[in-house]
Amino acid sequence: MDIERETVVQIVISVIALALFVAATVYVSSTYGTNGGLGPQGGVGIVAAIGLFVVFMLGAGLWLERQNF
């Protein structure tokens, strides 16, 4: 089964983005977690992690669109 190079690059970028997002959420929840919940700073951290994930995926999508495979 042959997989095109473009597909492999898309998979790698998606896995990296997902790993970074999970790492960011785990870091925020372990740093700002209080008795099973998040404090106000933790909420801001989670929103920031989600925002950075969206921006990263937007940038990755634009970069992939402009590549010649």
All heavy atoms as TSV, in Angstrom:
chain	resi	resn	atom	element	x	y	z
A	1	MET	N	N	0.852	-1.172	0.000
A	1	MET	CA	C	0.000	0.000	0.000
A	1	MET	C	C	0.899	1.236	0.000
A	1	MET	O	O	1.657	1.461	0.929
A	1	MET	CB	C	-0.885	-0.018	1.248
A	1	MET	CG	C	-1.788	1.165	1.344
A	1	MET	SD	S	-3.033	0.910	2.604
A	1	MET	CE	C	-2.452	2.037	3.833
A	2	ASP	N	N	0.805	2.001	-1.052
A	2	ASP	CA	C	1.596	3.219	-1.162
A	2	ASP	C	C	0.796	4.412	-0.668
A	2	ASP	O	O	-0.357	4.604	-1.053
A	2	ASP	CB	C	2.000	3.467	-2.620
A	2	ASP	CG	C	2.999	2.432	-3.115
A	2	ASP	OD1	O	3.709	1.873	-2.263
A	2	ASP	OD2	O	3.046	2.194	-4.329
A	3	ILE	N	N	1.432	5.195	0.186
A	3	ILE	CA	C	0.816	6.418	0.693
A	3	ILE	C	C	1.575	7.595	0.094
A	3	ILE	O	O	2.803	7.615	0.112
A	3	ILE	CB	C	0.862	6.469	2.230
A	3	ILE	CG1	C	0.095	5.288	2.821
A	3	ILE	CG2	C	0.294	7.777	2.739
A	3	ILE	CD1	C	0.162	5.204	4.328
A	4	GLU	N	N	0.845	8.552	-0.415
A	4	GLU	CA	C	1.483	9.716	-1.010
A	4	GLU	C	C	2.207	10.527	0.061
A	4	GLU	O	O	1.833	10.530	1.232
A	4	GLU	CB	C	0.446	10.598	-1.692
A	4	GLU	CG	C	-0.184	9.955	-2.898
A	4	GLU	CD	C	-1.166	10.889	-3.591
A	4	GLU	OE1	O	-1.140	12.100	-3.317
A	4	GLU	OE2	O	-1.943	10.395	-4.393
A	5	ARG	N	N	3.238	11.235	-0.373
A	5	ARG	CA	C	4.040	12.045	0.543
A	5	ARG	C	C	3.189	13.111	1.225
A	5	ARG	O	O	3.345	13.389	2.411
A	5	ARG	CB	C	5.184	12.694	-0.225
A	5	ARG	CG	C	6.107	13.499	0.653
A	5	ARG	CD	C	7.308	13.999	-0.147
A	5	ARG	NE	N	8.214	14.721	0.698
A	5	ARG	CZ	C	8.199	16.032	0.868
A	5	ARG	NH1	N	7.316	16.768	0.226
A	5	ARG	NH2	N	9.057	16.624	1.666
A	6	GLU	N	N	2.274	13.712	0.479
A	6	GLU	CA	C	1.413	14.755	1.047
A	6	GLU	C	C	0.581	14.228	2.205
A	6	GLU	O	O	0.439	14.881	3.234
A	6	GLU	CB	C	0.496	15.317	-0.043
A	6	GLU	CG	C	-0.441	16.386	0.444
A	6	GLU	CD	C	-1.359	16.913	-0.638
A	6	GLU	OE1	O	-1.395	16.348	-1.741
A	6	GLU	OE2	O	-2.048	17.896	-0.369
A	7	THR	N	N	0.066	13.032	2.063
A	7	THR	CA	C	-0.738	12.417	3.115
A	7	THR	C	C	0.094	12.157	4.368
A	7	THR	O	O	-0.357	12.403	5.488
A	7	THR	CB	C	-1.360	11.105	2.614
A	7	THR	OG1	O	-2.107	11.370	1.430
A	7	THR	CG2	C	-2.263	10.489	3.655
A	8	VAL	N	N	1.313	11.689	4.171
A	8	VAL	CA	C	2.204	11.429	5.305
A	8	VAL	C	C	2.511	12.733	6.039
A	8	VAL	O	O	2.484	12.788	7.275
A	8	VAL	CB	C	3.496	10.735	4.845
A	8	VAL	CG1	C	4.500	10.635	5.975
A	8	VAL	CG2	C	3.191	9.360	4.276
A	9	VAL	N	N	2.790	13.804	5.299
A	9	VAL	CA	C	3.086	15.104	5.912
A	9	VAL	C	C	1.871	15.604	6.691
A	9	VAL	O	O	1.999	16.117	7.810
A	9	VAL	CB	C	3.531	16.126	4.847
A	9	VAL	CG1	C	3.634	17.518	5.434
A	9	VAL	CG2	C	4.856	15.712	4.238
A	10	GLN	N	N	0.682	15.459	6.138
A	10	GLN	CA	C	-0.533	15.882	6.829
A	10	GLN	C	C	-0.732	15.094	8.118
A	10	GLN	O	O	-1.107	15.671	9.153
A	10	GLN	CB	C	-1.745	15.702	5.915
A	10	GLN	CG	C	-1.794	16.668	4.773
A	10	GLN	CD	C	-2.927	16.370	3.813
A	10	GLN	OE1	O	-3.565	15.313	3.874
A	10	GLN	NE2	N	-3.183	17.285	2.898
A	11	ILE	N	N	-0.481	13.803	8.085
A	11	ILE	CA	C	-0.631	12.975	9.278
A	11	ILE	C	C	0.374	13.379	10.343
A	11	ILE	O	O	0.024	13.530	11.529
A	11	ILE	CB	C	-0.490	11.479	8.928
A	11	ILE	CG1	C	-1.688	11.019	8.092
A	11	ILE	CG2	C	-0.348	10.625	10.183
A	11	ILE	CD1	C	-1.536	9.651	7.488
A	12	VAL	N	N	1.620	13.599	9.943
A	12	VAL	CA	C	2.659	13.975	10.898
A	12	VAL	C	C	2.335	15.318	11.549
A	12	VAL	O	O	2.444	15.474	12.774
A	12	VAL	CB	C	4.043	14.002	10.215
A	12	VAL	CG1	C	5.083	14.668	11.092
A	12	VAL	CG2	C	4.474	12.593	9.851
A	13	ILE	N	N	1.921	16.288	10.759
A	13	ILE	CA	C	1.580	17.603	11.307
A	13	ILE	C	C	0.393	17.497	12.260
A	13	ILE	O	O	0.391	18.111	13.332
A	13	ILE	CB	C	1.306	18.610	10.178
A	13	ILE	CG1	C	2.624	18.958	9.479
A	13	ILE	CG2	C	0.634	19.868	10.702
A	13	ILE	CD1	C	2.477	19.836	8.268
A	14	SER	N	N	-0.593	16.712	11.909
A	14	SER	CA	C	-1.761	16.543	12.772
A	14	SER	C	C	-1.395	15.865	14.087
A	14	SER	O	O	-1.872	16.271	15.158
A	14	SER	CB	C	-2.829	15.723	12.057
A	14	SER	OG	O	-3.272	16.389	10.905
A	15	VAL	N	N	-0.544	14.860	14.033
A	15	VAL	CA	C	-0.132	14.161	15.253
A	15	VAL	C	C	0.687	15.089	16.147
A	15	VAL	O	O	0.497	15.116	17.377
A	15	VAL	CB	C	0.651	12.876	14.898
A	15	VAL	CG1	C	1.351	12.294	16.110
A	15	VAL	CG2	C	-0.268	11.851	14.272
A	16	ILE	N	N	1.569	15.877	15.548
A	16	ILE	CA	C	2.361	16.837	16.333
A	16	ILE	C	C	1.451	17.869	16.991
A	16	ILE	O	O	1.604	18.180	18.174
A	16	ILE	CB	C	3.427	17.515	15.452
A	16	ILE	CG1	C	4.519	16.510	15.088
A	16	ILE	CG2	C	4.038	18.726	16.151
A	16	ILE	CD1	C	5.491	17.011	14.040
A	17	ALA	N	N	0.495	18.404	16.233
A	17	ALA	CA	C	-0.426	19.398	16.781
A	17	ALA	C	C	-1.246	18.810	17.924
A	17	ALA	O	O	-1.423	19.452	18.967
A	17	ALA	CB	C	-1.345	19.918	15.690
A	18	LEU	N	N	-1.727	17.600	17.744
A	18	LEU	CA	C	-2.517	16.953	18.786
A	18	LEU	C	C	-1.674	16.696	20.032
A	18	LEU	O	O	-2.129	16.927	21.156
A	18	LEU	CB	C	-3.116	15.652	18.275
A	18	LEU	CG	C	-3.988	14.887	19.264
A	18	LEU	CD1	C	-5.201	15.722	19.657
A	18	LEU	CD2	C	-4.406	13.567	18.691
A	19	ALA	N	N	-0.442	16.233	19.847
A	19	ALA	CA	C	0.442	15.974	20.985
A	19	ALA	C	C	0.742	17.262	21.752
A	19	ALA	O	O	0.741	17.275	22.984
A	19	ALA	CB	C	1.738	15.323	20.510
A	20	LEU	N	N	0.983	18.354	21.037
A	20	LEU	CA	C	1.228	19.638	21.692
A	20	LEU	C	C	-0.004	20.122	22.451
A	20	LEU	O	O	0.107	20.644	23.566
A	20	LEU	CB	C	1.666	20.686	20.675
A	20	LEU	CG	C	3.067	20.512	20.094
A	20	LEU	CD1	C	3.304	21.534	18.977
A	20	LEU	CD2	C	4.114	20.651	21.174
A	21	PHE	N	N	-1.171	19.934	21.868
A	21	PHE	CA	C	-2.405	20.345	22.531
A	21	PHE	C	C	-2.644	19.535	23.800
A	21	PHE	O	O	-2.971	20.091	24.853
A	21	PHE	CB	C	-3.589	20.206	21.569
A	21	PHE	CG	C	-4.909	20.515	22.208
A	21	PHE	CD1	C	-5.219	21.804	22.601
A	21	PHE	CD2	C	-5.842	19.526	22.422
A	21	PHE	CE1	C	-6.437	22.095	23.206
A	21	PHE	CE2	C	-7.051	19.797	23.016
A	21	PHE	CZ	C	-7.349	21.092	23.408
A	22	VAL	N	N	-2.468	18.227	23.713
A	22	VAL	CA	C	-2.660	17.378	24.888
A	22	VAL	C	C	-1.642	17.726	25.958
A	22	VAL	O	O	-1.980	17.823	27.153
A	22	VAL	CB	C	-2.590	15.881	24.499
A	22	VAL	CG1	C	-2.509	14.990	25.722
A	22	VAL	CG2	C	-3.783	15.506	23.645
A	23	ALA	N	N	-0.393	17.949	25.557
A	23	ALA	CA	C	0.637	18.320	26.530
A	23	ALA	C	C	0.304	19.647	27.203
A	23	ALA	O	O	0.486	19.795	28.423
A	23	ALA	CB	C	1.995	18.405	25.843
A	24	ALA	N	N	-0.186	20.610	26.435
A	24	ALA	CA	C	-0.545	21.914	27.002
A	24	ALA	C	C	-1.706	21.787	27.980
A	24	ALA	O	O	-1.680	22.383	29.070
A	24	ALA	CB	C	-0.890	22.893	25.893
A	25	THR	N	N	-2.713	21.005	27.643
A	25	THR	CA	C	-3.852	20.860	28.544
A	25	THR	C	C	-3.473	20.089	29.810
A	25	THR	O	O	-3.943	20.411	30.902
A	25	THR	CB	C	-5.045	20.186	27.844
A	25	THR	OG1	O	-4.624	18.939	27.294
A	25	THR	CG2	C	-5.609	21.067	26.757
A	26	VAL	N	N	-2.623	19.083	29.668
A	26	VAL	CA	C	-2.167	18.343	30.852
A	26	VAL	C	C	-1.336	19.258	31.742
A	26	VAL	O	O	-1.494	19.263	32.974
A	26	VAL	CB	C	-1.371	17.087	30.444
A	26	VAL	CG1	C	-0.631	16.487	31.629
A	26	VAL	CG2	C	-2.288	16.062	29.816
A	27	TYR	N	N	-0.470	20.067	31.139
A	27	TYR	CA	C	0.345	21.001	31.924
A	27	TYR	C	C	-0.544	22.000	32.669
A	27	TYR	O	O	-0.356	22.233	33.863
A	27	TYR	CB	C	1.322	21.743	31.022
A	27	TYR	CG	C	2.061	22.837	31.745
A	27	TYR	CD1	C	3.098	22.544	32.604
A	27	TYR	CD2	C	1.692	24.173	31.583
A	27	TYR	CE1	C	3.775	23.539	33.291
A	27	TYR	CE2	C	2.347	25.179	32.263
A	27	TYR	CZ	C	3.389	24.866	33.115
A	27	TYR	OH	O	4.037	25.860	33.793
A	28	VAL	N	N	-1.502	22.580	31.970
A	28	VAL	CA	C	-2.378	23.571	32.599
A	28	VAL	C	C	-3.196	22.930	33.712
A	28	VAL	O	O	-3.316	23.486	34.804
A	28	VAL	CB	C	-3.297	24.241	31.551
A	28	VAL	CG1	C	-4.387	25.055	32.217
A	28	VAL	CG2	C	-2.486	25.125	30.619
A	29	SER	N	N	-3.746	21.754	33.452
A	29	SER	CA	C	-4.585	21.123	34.480
A	29	SER	C	C	-3.767	20.681	35.688
A	29	SER	O	O	-4.257	20.733	36.810
A	29	SER	CB	C	-5.356	19.944	33.893
A	29	SER	OG	O	-4.471	18.926	33.479
A	30	SER	N	N	-2.535	20.254	35.465
A	30	SER	CA	C	-1.723	19.836	36.615
A	30	SER	C	C	-1.156	21.035	37.371
A	30	SER	O	O	-0.963	20.969	38.579
A	30	SER	CB	C	-0.587	18.927	36.162
A	30	SER	OG	O	0.322	19.628	35.340
A	31	THR	N	N	-0.914	22.130	36.683
A	31	THR	CA	C	-0.354	23.315	37.331
A	31	THR	C	C	-1.429	24.122	38.043
A	31	THR	O	O	-1.212	24.603	39.161
A	31	THR	CB	C	0.350	24.206	36.289
A	31	THR	OG1	O	1.368	23.441	35.644
A	31	THR	CG2	C	0.983	25.418	36.939
A	32	TYR	N	N	-2.583	24.300	37.418
A	32	TYR	CA	C	-3.612	25.172	37.965
A	32	TYR	C	C	-4.829	24.418	38.514
A	32	TYR	O	O	-5.832	25.032	38.845
A	32	TYR	CB	C	-4.076	26.159	36.893
A	32	TYR	CG	C	-2.970	27.057	36.415
A	32	TYR	CD1	C	-2.410	26.890	35.159
A	32	TYR	CD2	C	-2.474	28.066	37.220
A	32	TYR	CE1	C	-1.386	27.713	34.714
A	32	TYR	CE2	C	-1.450	28.887	36.790
A	32	TYR	CZ	C	-0.912	28.704	35.538
A	32	TYR	OH	O	0.108	29.512	35.108
A	33	GLY	N	N	-4.739	23.104	38.606
A	33	GLY	CA	C	-5.849	22.322	39.136
A	33	GLY	C	C	-5.976	22.474	40.639
A	33	GLY	O	O	-4.990	22.465	41.368
A	34	THR	N	N	-7.210	22.645	41.095
A	34	THR	CA	C	-7.465	22.779	42.526
A	34	THR	C	C	-8.671	21.928	42.907
A	34	THR	O	O	-9.785	22.191	42.469
A	34	THR	CB	C	-7.753	24.246	42.913
A	34	THR	OG1	O	-8.851	24.705	42.136
A	34	THR	CG2	C	-6.559	25.135	42.667
A	35	ASN	N	N	-8.462	20.892	43.680
A	35	ASN	CA	C	-9.544	20.040	44.196
A	35	ASN	C	C	-10.511	19.577	43.108
A	35	ASN	O	O	-11.724	19.714	43.226
A	35	ASN	CB	C	-10.313	20.764	45.302
A	35	ASN	CG	C	-9.443	21.049	46.498
A	35	ASN	OD1	O	-8.502	20.303	46.771
A	35	ASN	ND2	N	-9.736	22.124	47.199
A	36	GLY	N	N	-9.986	19.042	42.032
A	36	GLY	CA	C	-10.831	18.511	40.970
A	36	GLY	C	C	-11.358	19.541	39.999
A	36	GLY	O	O	-12.160	19.218	39.141
A	37	GLY	N	N	-10.939	20.779	40.096
A	37	GLY	CA	C	-11.400	21.824	39.183
A	37	GLY	C	C	-10.240	22.717	38.779
A	37	GLY	O	O	-9.097	22.501	39.161
A	38	LEU	N	N	-10.558	23.699	38.009
A	38	LEU	CA	C	-9.560	24.675	37.584
A	38	LEU	C	C	-9.902	26.033	38.166
A	38	LEU	O	O	-11.067	26.422	38.216
A	38	LEU	CB	C	-9.527	24.806	36.058
A	38	LEU	CG	C	-8.837	23.707	35.275
A	38	LEU	CD1	C	-8.998	23.948	33.792
A	38	LEU	CD2	C	-7.383	23.601	35.624
A	39	GLY	N	N	-8.881	26.744	38.559
A	39	GLY	CA	C	-9.082	28.114	39.014
A	39	GLY	C	C	-9.206	29.046	37.825
A	39	GLY	O	O	-9.164	28.609	36.666
A	40	PRO	N	N	-9.374	30.328	38.064
A	40	PRO	CA	C	-9.497	31.293	36.973
A	40	PRO	C	C	-8.284	31.308	36.046
A	40	PRO	O	O	-8.434	31.404	34.830
A	40	PRO	CB	C	-9.637	32.632	37.691
A	40	PRO	CG	C	-10.117	32.300	39.058
A	40	PRO	CD	C	-9.561	30.952	39.373
A	41	GLN	N	N	-7.091	31.184	36.600
A	41	GLN	CA	C	-5.903	31.151	35.754
A	41	GLN	C	C	-5.860	29.889	34.907
A	41	GLN	O	O	-5.405	29.910	33.770
A	41	GLN	CB	C	-4.645	31.249	36.601
A	41	GLN	CG	C	-4.440	32.609	37.218
A	41	GLN	CD	C	-3.184	32.634	38.083
A	41	GLN	OE1	O	-2.751	31.593	38.573
A	41	GLN	NE2	N	-2.630	33.821	38.260
A	42	GLY	N	N	-6.340	28.787	35.439
A	42	GLY	CA	C	-6.400	27.549	34.680
A	42	GLY	C	C	-7.363	27.645	33.512
A	42	GLY	O	O	-7.099	27.124	32.435
A	43	GLY	N	N	-8.488	28.322	33.745
A	43	GLY	CA	C	-9.444	28.528	32.656
A	43	GLY	C	C	-8.847	29.342	31.525
A	43	GLY	O	O	-9.022	29.019	30.349
A	44	VAL	N	N	-8.114	30.378	31.902
A	44	VAL	CA	C	-7.439	31.197	30.885
A	44	VAL	C	C	-6.392	30.360	30.158
A	44	VAL	O	O	-6.230	30.458	28.940
A	44	VAL	CB	C	-6.803	32.453	31.524
A	44	VAL	CG1	C	-5.921	33.186	30.538
A	44	VAL	CG2	C	-7.884	33.368	32.060
A	45	GLY	N	N	-5.690	29.508	30.893
A	45	GLY	CA	C	-4.685	28.641	30.277
A	45	GLY	C	C	-5.287	27.660	29.293
A	45	GLY	O	O	-4.730	27.425	28.215
A	46	ILE	N	N	-6.432	27.084	29.639
A	46	ILE	CA	C	-7.102	26.144	28.725
A	46	ILE	C	C	-7.582	26.871	27.469
A	46	ILE	O	O	-7.425	26.373	26.349
A	46	ILE	CB	C	-8.276	25.438	29.432
A	46	ILE	CG1	C	-7.751	24.477	30.501
A	46	ILE	CG2	C	-9.166	24.703	28.447
A	46	ILE	CD1	C	-6.993	23.286	29.975
A	47	VAL	N	N	-8.158	28.050	27.653
A	47	VAL	CA	C	-8.604	28.844	26.491
A	47	VAL	C	C	-7.405	29.204	25.614
A	47	VAL	O	O	-7.484	29.144	24.382
A	47	VAL	CB	C	-9.374	30.098	26.948
A	47	VAL	CG1	C	-9.626	31.040	25.796
A	47	VAL	CG2	C	-10.685	29.699	27.603
A	48	ALA	N	N	-6.278	29.547	26.239
A	48	ALA	CA	C	-5.072	29.862	25.473
A	48	ALA	C	C	-4.568	28.634	24.718
A	48	ALA	O	O	-4.150	28.740	23.559
A	48	ALA	CB	C	-3.992	30.395	26.398
A	49	ALA	N	N	-4.617	27.469	25.342
A	49	ALA	CA	C	-4.186	26.234	24.671
A	49	ALA	C	C	-5.072	25.938	23.462
A	49	ALA	O	O	-4.572	25.564	22.398
A	49	ALA	CB	C	-4.210	25.066	25.650
A	50	ILE	N	N	-6.375	26.123	23.622
A	50	ILE	CA	C	-7.294	25.901	22.507
A	50	ILE	C	C	-7.022	26.906	21.390
A	50	ILE	O	O	-6.979	26.551	20.211
A	50	ILE	CB	C	-8.758	25.976	22.985
A	50	ILE	CG1	C	-9.072	24.804	23.910
A	50	ILE	CG2	C	-9.724	25.997	21.804
A	50	ILE	CD1	C	-10.391	24.921	24.643
A	51	GLY	N	N	-6.821	28.165	21.769
A	51	GLY	CA	C	-6.529	29.197	20.772
A	51	GLY	C	C	-5.239	28.926	20.032
A	51	GLY	O	O	-5.173	29.071	18.794
A	52	LEU	N	N	-4.206	28.516	20.745
A	52	LEU	CA	C	-2.936	28.209	20.091
A	52	LEU	C	C	-3.059	26.996	19.171
A	52	LEU	O	O	-2.454	26.955	18.099
A	52	LEU	CB	C	-1.845	27.980	21.129
A	52	LEU	CG	C	-1.370	29.225	21.856
A	52	LEU	CD1	C	-0.402	28.852	22.976
A	52	LEU	CD2	C	-0.717	30.196	20.898
A	53	PHE	N	N	-3.859	26.012	19.564
A	53	PHE	CA	C	-4.105	24.859	18.708
A	53	PHE	C	C	-4.778	25.281	17.409
A	53	PHE	O	O	-4.382	24.852	16.322
A	53	PHE	CB	C	-4.968	23.834	19.452
A	53	PHE	CG	C	-5.356	22.646	18.614
A	53	PHE	CD1	C	-4.437	21.664	18.324
A	53	PHE	CD2	C	-6.645	22.520	18.133
A	53	PHE	CE1	C	-4.793	20.564	17.561
A	53	PHE	CE2	C	-7.019	21.429	17.369
A	53	PHE	CZ	C	-6.084	20.445	17.080
A	54	VAL	N	N	-5.772	26.134	17.517
A	54	VAL	CA	C	-6.481	26.608	16.325
A	54	VAL	C	C	-5.542	27.403	15.414
A	54	VAL	O	O	-5.515	27.197	14.195
A	54	VAL	CB	C	-7.721	27.447	16.714
A	54	VAL	CG1	C	-8.311	28.154	15.520
A	54	VAL	CG2	C	-8.763	26.569	17.385
A	55	VAL	N	N	-4.744	28.277	15.998
A	55	VAL	CA	C	-3.807	29.073	15.207
A	55	VAL	C	C	-2.756	28.177	14.556
A	55	VAL	O	O	-2.406	28.362	13.382
A	55	VAL	CB	C	-3.153	30.166	16.080
A	55	VAL	CG1	C	-1.993	30.828	15.379
A	55	VAL	CG2	C	-4.193	31.202	16.474
A	56	PHE	N	N	-2.253	27.181	15.294
A	56	PHE	CA	C	-1.274	26.261	14.732
A	56	PHE	C	C	-1.860	25.489	13.561
A	56	PHE	O	O	-1.219	25.339	12.515
A	56	PHE	CB	C	-0.778	25.284	15.807
A	56	PHE	CG	C	0.248	24.309	15.296
A	56	PHE	CD1	C	1.572	24.682	15.206
A	56	PHE	CD2	C	-0.112	23.025	14.908
A	56	PHE	CE1	C	2.529	23.794	14.734
A	56	PHE	CE2	C	0.823	22.133	14.428
A	56	PHE	CZ	C	2.155	22.514	14.343
A	57	MET	N	N	-3.079	24.995	13.719
A	57	MET	CA	C	-3.713	24.245	12.641
A	57	MET	C	C	-4.008	25.133	11.434
A	57	MET	O	O	-3.889	24.689	10.285
A	57	MET	CB	C	-4.989	23.561	13.134
A	57	MET	CG	C	-4.731	22.434	14.111
A	57	MET	SD	S	-3.624	21.152	13.499
A	57	MET	CE	C	-4.657	20.360	12.285
A	58	LEU	N	N	-4.370	26.379	11.688
A	58	LEU	CA	C	-4.586	27.327	10.596
A	58	LEU	C	C	-3.286	27.545	9.827
A	58	LEU	O	O	-3.266	27.486	8.588
A	58	LEU	CB	C	-5.105	28.652	11.138
A	58	LEU	CG	C	-5.266	29.776	10.115
A	58	LEU	CD1	C	-6.369	29.457	9.143
A	58	LEU	CD2	C	-5.533	31.080	10.830
A	59	GLY	N	N	-2.208	27.782	10.546
A	59	GLY	CA	C	-0.911	27.975	9.897
A	59	GLY	C	C	-0.450	26.739	9.146
A	59	GLY	O	O	0.079	26.828	8.031
A	60	ALA	N	N	-0.652	25.575	9.749
A	60	ALA	CA	C	-0.265	24.331	9.088
A	60	ALA	C	C	-1.084	24.105	7.822
A	60	ALA	O	O	-0.552	23.681	6.793
A	60	ALA	CB	C	-0.446	23.154	10.044
A	61	GLY	N	N	-2.368	24.410	7.887
A	61	GLY	CA	C	-3.214	24.256	6.705
A	61	GLY	C	C	-2.809	25.194	5.591
A	61	GLY	O	O	-2.759	24.794	4.412
A	62	LEU	N	N	-2.507	26.430	5.937
A	62	LEU	CA	C	-2.053	27.378	4.916
A	62	LEU	C	C	-0.718	26.946	4.322
A	62	LEU	O	O	-0.502	27.040	3.109
A	62	LEU	CB	C	-1.937	28.783	5.509
A	62	LEU	CG	C	-3.256	29.469	5.841
A	62	LEU	CD1	C	-2.992	30.772	6.588
A	62	LEU	CD2	C	-4.057	29.723	4.584
A	63	TRP	N	N	0.188	26.467	5.175
A	63	TRP	CA	C	1.486	26.013	4.684
A	63	TRP	C	C	1.326	24.814	3.757
A	63	TRP	O	O	1.954	24.751	2.691
A	63	TRP	CB	C	2.387	25.657	5.860
A	63	TRP	CG	C	3.733	25.182	5.425
A	63	TRP	CD1	C	4.777	25.940	5.005
A	63	TRP	CD2	C	4.168	23.820	5.366
A	63	TRP	NE1	N	5.834	25.129	4.690
A	63	TRP	CE2	C	5.497	23.821	4.907
A	63	TRP	CE3	C	3.564	22.605	5.672
A	63	TRP	CZ2	C	6.224	22.663	4.740
A	63	TRP	CZ3	C	4.298	21.453	5.506
A	63	TRP	CH2	C	5.604	21.477	5.034
A	64	LEU	N	N	0.491	23.847	4.146
A	64	LEU	CA	C	0.271	22.668	3.320
A	64	LEU	C	C	-0.373	23.024	1.988
A	64	LEU	O	O	-0.064	22.422	0.961
A	64	LEU	CB	C	-0.609	21.661	4.062
A	64	LEU	CG	C	0.077	20.841	5.138
A	64	LEU	CD1	C	-0.954	20.073	5.942
A	64	LEU	CD2	C	1.085	19.893	4.526
A	65	GLU	N	N	-1.272	23.995	1.993
A	65	GLU	CA	C	-1.947	24.403	0.774
A	65	GLU	C	C	-0.964	24.973	-0.245
A	65	GLU	O	O	-1.143	24.815	-1.456
A	65	GLU	CB	C	-3.023	25.435	1.103
A	65	GLU	CG	C	-3.844	25.884	-0.077
A	65	GLU	CD	C	-4.677	24.767	-0.679
A	65	GLU	OE1	O	-5.085	23.844	0.059
A	65	GLU	OE2	O	-4.931	24.826	-1.892
A	66	ARG	N	N	0.105	25.614	0.236
A	66	ARG	CA	C	1.052	26.277	-0.659
A	66	ARG	C	C	2.202	25.386	-1.087
A	66	ARG	O	O	3.063	25.804	-1.853
A	66	ARG	CB	C	1.585	27.521	0.023
A	66	ARG	CG	C	0.491	28.548	0.221
A	66	ARG	CD	C	0.993	29.800	0.848
A	66	ARG	NE	N	-0.093	30.763	0.899
A	66	ARG	CZ	C	-0.336	31.547	1.911
A	66	ARG	NH1	N	0.458	31.528	2.958
A	66	ARG	NH2	N	-1.343	32.390	1.881
A	67	GLN	N	N	2.229	24.150	-0.620
A	67	GLN	CA	C	3.307	23.233	-0.981
A	67	GLN	C	C	3.011	22.540	-2.296
A	67	GLN	O	O	1.861	22.276	-2.634
A	67	GLN	CB	C	3.501	22.183	0.119
A	67	GLN	CG	C	3.931	22.738	1.446
A	67	GLN	CD	C	5.228	23.498	1.361
A	67	GLN	OE1	O	6.215	22.978	0.866
A	67	GLN	NE2	N	5.217	24.720	1.835
A	68	ASN	N	N	4.070	22.244	-3.027
A	68	ASN	CA	C	3.947	21.441	-4.253
A	68	ASN	C	C	4.499	20.060	-3.979
A	68	ASN	O	O	5.697	19.869	-3.851
A	68	ASN	CB	C	4.749	22.087	-5.394
A	68	ASN	CG	C	4.044	23.265	-5.997
A	68	ASN	OD1	O	2.828	23.313	-5.977
A	68	ASN	ND2	N	4.803	24.199	-6.524
A	69	PHE	N	N	3.610	19.102	-3.859
A	69	PHE	CA	C	4.043	17.729	-3.593
A	69	PHE	C	C	4.107	16.958	-4.875
A	69	PHE	O	O	3.502	17.082	-5.817
A	69	PHE	CB	C	3.090	17.047	-2.611
A	69	PHE	CG	C	3.215	17.599	-1.212
A	69	PHE	CD1	C	2.267	18.474	-0.698
A	69	PHE	CD2	C	4.265	17.213	-0.412
A	69	PHE	CE1	C	2.375	18.956	0.575
A	69	PHE	CE2	C	4.375	17.695	0.872
A	69	PHE	CZ	C	3.431	18.574	1.366
